[in-house]
Amino acid sequence: MLRFTVRRMLQAIPTLFILSILIFAWLRSLPGGPATALLGDKATPEKIEALNHVMGLDRPLWEQYLGFLGRMATGDFGNSLISADPVLAEIGRCFPATIELSIVALLIAVGAGIPLGYLAARYRGGVLDNLTVGVSLIGVAVPVFFTGLMLKYVFAIQLGWLPPSGRLDPQIDATHITGFAVLDGLLTGEYDAAWDATLHLILPAVALSSIPMAAIVRITRAAVLDVLNEDYVRTANAKGLDARTVRGRHVLRNAMLPVSTTVGLQIGLLLAGAVLTEKVFNWGGIGSLIAQGIERHDYPRLQALILLAALVYVVMNLLVDISYAIIDPRVRVR
Amino acid sequence: MTEMLTGRKERIDRLAGDASVGRSLWSEAFRRMRRSPVAITGAVLVAAFLLLAAFAPLIAPHSATERFPQLLQDLRADHIPGAQPGFPLGSDQLGHDLFSRLLLASQQTLLVAVAATVFGMAVGMLIGGTAGALGGWVDNVLMRLVDVLLSFPSLLLAISIAALFSQGSQWTVIIAVSTVAVPVFARLLRGSMLAQRHSEYVLAARATGVKPAAIVFRHMLPNSLGPVLVQATLTLAISILEAAALSYLGLGDPNPDRAEWGLMLANAQRYFDVSPQLSFYPAIAIIVVALGFTLLGESMREALDPKNRR
C-alpha cells in the first residue's frame, strides 16, 4: 500500500512540471507581454522596459522559468492588480466560501444521487428508473447557471422563501473564526448566524449539486446493473443468503468502486461549476475572484487561481487513486 | 399468431444480416437507431434546429440588429415591452424584436458549435493519429501533453484560454472551446488506432506488403470513424454549453447587438427581475439543442457498440 502511494505520488510530478511550463508560457504569450498587460495599453515603452527589468523579463528564458518555479514553490504569486493585496491572502480569504459551497453541494449530490441510482437499477424499467434516467440526461444539457437562475427566480424572488444572494444577512454581525459561515456560527454559539448562513447556502448548493448529481446517478445505476449480473451475486443468492445481505455486502459494496472514482473526478467539475454558480448568487468565493479577475484582466490573480485549481485537481486525482487501491486490492498490483 | 410469425421472420432476417457481408456495421447501426425513441427524439430536435437555422432569415419578420422606436419609447430600466402587433415576443432590453433575434441567433450558435467542433476534431485527430500511427517516443510525448490538458476541468481550461485575449469575440470563444476538445479527440483516435494495430486485417495488409501510410489511411482511419463521429456529435452539445458559460462570464463578444443565444442569455441577466422571459427563451433554445445533440450522440454510441450487435 505504501509503495503504491509513493509510486502514484511520484507520477504526479511530471504532470505538475508540464503544468508549470504551460502556465509560464501562458503568461509569456499575453498580448504585448506581461508588462503591457500589467501597465495597460497606454504605457510608454520606457516604462515597459523598466518593468521588464524589474520583473527579470530581460533575462534568459530558463532563468526566468527557474525564478518563476522558485516563487511558486514559496507561495509568492505577487499582488492582485485590483486590490493590491498579495494574491495568496486574497485566495485564503475567499477559499473557505467556495469549499463550504462545494462540500455541501457534493454531499447533496452523493446523498441523493447514490440512493436514486441504486433504486433506479433495482427497479429497472420502472417509473422511477425512467424518470431518473430522463432527468439526468436532460440535466447534462442544462447550464448550471441557468439552474441557479431558475431556483433563484422561483424560491427567492417569487416565493420569497430563501435569500437570493450572498452568504449572510448584512444585518447579522457574525464572528469569523474558520471562514466557514455555518461552522463559525455553531462554534461561537451565534445560532441565528448559523441558521441564516444555512438558508443562504441552500439554493447555490442545490444548483451546484446538479452537475455531479447527474453523473453520480448514471454511474451508480450502471454499476449496480453490472454487479447484479456477476457470478458472485448469483452464487450468493443461490446459497440462500438473505436478500438484504446480498444487496448490502455484495451488490452495493462492489458497485461503489466506479462510483467513488466518479465522485472524485466530479470535484474538478465542481470547481468550474462554482465559478458560474458563485456569479449567479454573488457568493464571494474563489469563483467570484476568477470572474472579477477576468473582467479586470488581473493576470497575477488568474495565474495563481489557475495553478491552485490545477493543484487541487491533481491532488484530488491522487486521493481518488489511493482510495481506489484501498477499496479494491487488485489495483495495487498493477 | 401473426405476432409470432413476424417475430420469427425478424429473427431470420437478423441471422441473415449477421451472415451476409453486405450488411455493414453502419447500416446495422442505422437500423437500430431507427427503432430507438431516444435516437429519433435527438434526430428530430437536431433536424428542427438545422432547418430553423437554414430558414431563419425567411421566417424572421425583422432584422436582428434593428432597434425599433415603438419598442424603445416604452423601454425603461424597470419595464421591458411585452408582446404586441408585429412583435410576437415583445422587445429585448435594447429595443430589438426578441422573436427575430431568437430565430436568427440559431445561425450564430450553429456557427460557433460547428467551428469549435471541427477545429477541435481536426487538431485532435492530427495529434492522436500521429501518436497512434508512429507510436514510440512520439506517442509518449504527445500523450503526456494531452493527458495534462485532459486532467484539467474543461470549463476551467476554456476560461483560462479565453481570458488570454484582451478583447473577447466570437473567435476567441471558438478557439477556447475547440482547444478543450482537442485532447479528447486525440486520446480517442490514438486509442482506437492502437487497438487496431494487432488486428488481423492490419496484420494481413502488412504481410501482403501494403505501405504503412496506406494501412493508416485505408484501414485504420475508416475503422476509427465511428467513435470519432459519436464524440463529434457530443462535442457539438458541449461546445454550445461551454460557449454560453464563457459568454455568461463576460468572455464573449462585447457587442450587445450581436444575436447569439449564449450572449443573449448573458446580456439578459441584468434584467432578470424585470423580465425573466428575456433569459428563459435563449436558455430553453440552448437546452433543447444541446439535448438534441446529446441524445443523438448517446444513441449513436449505443448503436455502434459492438457489444450491442445482435
Interface residues (C-beta under 8 A of the other chain):
Chain A: P14 T15 I18 L19 L22 W26 S29 L30 P31 A37 L137 I138 V140 A141 V142 P143 F145 F146 L149 Y153 I157 G268 L269 L271 A272 G273 V275 L276 K279 I290 A291 G293 I294 E295 H297 L302 I306 A309 A310 Y313 V314 N317
Chain B: R144 L145 D147 V148 S151 F152 P153 S154 L155 L156 I159 S160 A163 L164 F165 S166 A237 L241 A244 A245 Y248 L249 G250 L251 L265 Q269 F272 D273 P276 S279 A283 I286 I287 V288 A290 L291 T294 L295 E298
